[in-house]
Amino acid sequence: VEQASRVTGEKSWRMPLAKEYQDQLESKIADMTNCGNRWGGAITAALFLQHFVSDGKPFVHLDIAGPVWSDRLGRATGFGVKLITEWVRQQGK
């Protein structure tokens, strides 16, 4: 994904899976909640997804909610499409 980001110019970076945010997933009525508080939202989303990925299996969480829409343009930006397309192309090499 990092290489695809460099090729396409769609910025990405590796988010830490910071265990100190794990407690935000605790729930009083369920095994866990899928939404943390306002601090570390992308990190808590990745921590949540990690519960559904086999141990040792690499995974990517592309949090595109912010850059996918432009209020200035009044439309979707398409952010992430080039990045994902390039990543898939690279996997076929």
N, C-alpha and C positions, 0 to 999 in steps of 0.2 A: 504494500500500500504506500509506503514511503517513496519508493521509486516511481510509482504511478503518479503520486502527488507532484514530484519534481518534474516529470514529463509533461503533465497537463497544466501545471500552474495552479491547480486547485489545492489550497493549503490544507495540510493535515498534520497532526502530531500525536505521539504516543501519550495517552493519558495514564496516569498512575492508577493502579488498582489499590488505592489507599485503604487499608483495613480499618483505619479509624472512622471511616464513614459507614462501615457495615451495620452499626447499630441503628442507622436511619431506616433500615429495611425491616426492623422488628415490628411485629404487629400483635395487637391484643386479641384479634379475632381470626387470624389466618396464620399459616406457616411463616409468611413474610409478606410485606407490601412491595409493590412495584414502583413506588415513588418515594424518594427521599424528600427532605425539606429543600429550601431554596439554596442552601450551600452545598456545592459539589454535585449538582444534578447529573451531569454527564458521567461523573465518576460513579455515583450510586446506580445509574442505569447500567453501566458496564458490570458493576459488582452483582447486580440482580441477574443479568444475562449469564454471568459466569456459573451460576447455580445450575444451568441447563446445558452446559457444555462438558463433555467428558474430560476428566483430569488429564492434563498434559496436551490437550487438543488446542491448537492456536485458534483464536477467533478475533474478529474485528467488530467493533461497534462504531458505526458511522453516525454520529449525532449531527444531522443536517437541519434540524428544526430552525435554527437561527438564520443561517445564510440561504435557505431555500426560498425565502420570500423577500421581495424588495418593496417597501412602502413607497419609496421614491418613484419607482417605476409602476407600482400598482399591479404587479404580476409576479409569477414564480420566476426564479432565476435559472433553474435547471442545475443548480450547484450539486455536484456529486456524480452527475451522469458521465462526464468525461473521465473522472477518477475511476469509477467502477468499470466503465468500458475498457479503459487502459489496463486496469488490473486483470480483467478477464483475458484480454489479448495477451498479456504477459504470461498468464498461466498456460496458454496454448503453445508457447514456444518450446 
